[in-house]
Amino acid sequence: MSQELSLHQRRRKPRGDELEGVPWLSVLLPLERENALRVLVVGDAEPGDYVCRMGRAPTYWFGVVDGLLKMNTDSADGVSLTLAGLPPGGWFGEGTAVKREPYRYNVQAIRRSVVGGLPIDMFHWLLDHSIGFNRFVMNQLNERLGQFIAAREIDRLNNPDQRVARSLAALFNPLLYPGVGEVLRITQQELANLVGLSRQRVNEALAVLQRERVIQVEYGGLRVLDLEALRHGVFAPARRVTA
């Protein structure tokens, strides 16, 4: 049995508190919201579950209600490029859903997550009938384009501290991921998985960013203190003391 099918079989109706984490519901008119809620589902994804796989046709428009996902591509020579980390509040794949074309990327759960799914036919119905939904999707597409361009730039950075900073800045995007706020619940190992560095090197980078008062490491997560510095700052590595 495939992982996608098992996740599909675990689908259920969302609870009231889970609906509060779906940002586009608030832009819908009463009839639009009623129709969307009638078919909106959530699935409980385990670590390693695939939400989307390259080459598969989309059946839902997906979003992260809780947890953390990773979007990546695999090239013909086996090199993997992380396009985005997907924290709570992030809905993704609208370009694929609009065109109804096969996925060109994989999306996989990094930790236990609750994934929302709006059937693709209802996605298109809302595009045809809801001005508010159209604006939401248009903003998503615009922000996502900038994010993918930034992902390419991050992948080319030779400074690990800046790679971690830019990757964190992407996760704190308030338009794409309104559920994050100022504190991101993430472990160093999960961040290492997203950035493509060792856990030890990520730990060193976080120490540099905290020393520069750009972030604050808290129990179970990170608090952003200066988002602009994360996006554009240049950070010098900490001096190593030798005997």
N, C-alpha and C positions, 0 to 999 in steps of 0.2 A: 504494500500500500504506500502511495507516495506521501511525502510530507505535506504537499499542498492539499491533498484530499483529506488527510487527517485534520488539518487546520480547518478546512471547510466543514467537516463533520462536527467540529467543536463550536460552530457558530451558534449564537443565541441572540435574543433581544437585549439591547443595552439597558442597564439600570439607569435610574434618574441621575445619579451622581456622575455616571459615565457620559450621559448626554451633555452635561455642563462643560465637558472638555472637548466638544465638537464645535469649533469656532464658526463655521459657516451656517449653522442652524439659526443664529441670531439675525442673519441678513434676509431670511425668508419671510414672505407674507404668510398669514395663517393657513391658507389652502396649500401653499407650496410646502410648508413645514409638515402639515398633516400627511401629505402624500409621501414625503421623504421618510418620516418616522414609521410609516407603514411597512417599509421594506428595508430600512437601515438595520444592519446586524453588526455584531462584534464577535471576534474569535479570540480565544486564549492561546497565544503562541508560546511555545517552549523554546529555550535557547537552541539555535540551529535550524528551527523551522524556516522554510522559505515562504515568504508572502507572495513574491513574484519571481519568475525565472525567465531568463533570456529565451526568446523564441516562442513563448506562450502568448496566446491571445488574451487580452484583458476581459474579465467578467465583472469586476468591481473597480470602483475608485476607492483607494485605501487611505487610511490615516492612523496615526498613533494616538490612542486614547491614554495609554500608560505604558511605560517601558522604554526600550531603546532598540532601534533597527539600524541596519547598515545597508546603503545602496552602493553597489560596486559593479564594475565590468571586468571581464576577463578577455585579454587579447589572444590572438592565435598562438603567440609564443609563450602563453602561460602567465604573463604579467597581469596582476590584478591592480586596478586603480579604484580607490574609494572615491565615489562622487559626493557622498553626503552621509553624515550621521543623521538619524531621524528621531528626535526626542518627542515628548508629549506635545500634542497640539498640531503636529505636522501632518498635512495631507499631501500626497505626492502622486505622480503619474498622470497628471491632468492632460499633458500633451499626448501621451499614449492613448488615454481614454477618448480624447476628442477625435483622434484620427482612427481609433479602433485598430491600431496596428500592433503587431507583436512587441513584447517588451524587448528593449535593447540593453537591459541591465538586470541584475539580481537584487532582491531585497530580502534580507535575512534577519531574524531576531537575534540580538546579542544577549539579551536576558529575557526572563519571563515578561511578556508584554500583552497588552490588550489592543487588538487591531480592529479598527472600524472599517466596514465595507458598505459602500452605497452601490447597488447594482448599476451597471453601466447604462442600461436603458433609462433608469430614473435620472442618472447624471445628465443624459442628453435631454430628457424632458425638462429638467430645471434650466438647462442652457436655453431651451426654446421658450420658456415661460417666465423666467425670473431675472429681472434686471440686477437685483442685488447679488444673485449667484454668479451672473456673468462678470460683474465687477470683481468679485472675490477670486474667480478663476483667472481673470486677466492679470490681477495683481500677483497671483501665485506664479503664473508663467513668467512674468517679468522678473520677479525675485529669483526664481529657480535658474533662469538663464545666467544671471549674475553669479549665482552660487556655483554653477558648473564651470564657468570661466575661472572663478577663484580656486576651485579644486585643482584645475590644471596648473595654476601658478603655485599652489601649495606643494604639489607633487614635485616641482622642480627646485624647491628651496633646499639649500645645503645647510642652513642654520636650523638645527633641530628645535631650538627654543622658539624661533619664529614659526616653524611648522606647527608646533603645539598651540601657540597663540592664535594663529590664523584659523586653525581647526576649531578651537574653542569659540572664537568669534562667530563662526558659521553656525554653531549650535545655539548661540544666544540671539539669533535673528528673530526680532519680535514679531515680524510679519509672517514668516514661515512657521515659527514655532511659538505661538503665543502662550502655550501651556508651561513654558520653562520659567519665565519670570527672571529674577535675579540669581536664583540658585538652581544649578543643574545637578541632579542626582546621578552621579557616574563614578565608577571606580577607576583607579589608575590602569588596571588591566583592560577595561573596556575602552578607555581613551587610547591606550596603546594599540588596540585592535583597529580603531578608526584611523589613527594617524600613520600606522605602519612603522612604529618604532618599538624598541624594547620597553618593558615596564620600568626598568631602572632608568633609562634615558628620559622617559616621560616624567618620572619622579624628579629628576634633576631639573628639567625644564619648568616644572610647576614651582620648584623652589626659587628659580630665577624670577618667574612672574610674580610670585608672592613677595619676594624681596623688593621688586619694583612697584609694589602696591597696585598691581593691575588686577590680581585676583586674591581671594582669600580661601584657603583650603579649610573646609569644615568637615565635620563627621558625615561621611556618606555622600559628599558632594563638593561642589565648587561655587563660590559666590563671585560674580563679576563686579569689580569696583570701577573699572575704566574700560568701557567697550571700545572706544576709539583707539586706545593704546593697543588693545588686542588686535584690532584690524590693521593698524598702520605702524605700530611701534617697532623699533629696532632694539634688540636686547643682547647685552654682552653676557657671555657665560660667567659663572661664578669662578673666582680664582681658586685653583687647587694648591694646597699647601703641601710642599714636599720636604722630606727630612734631609 
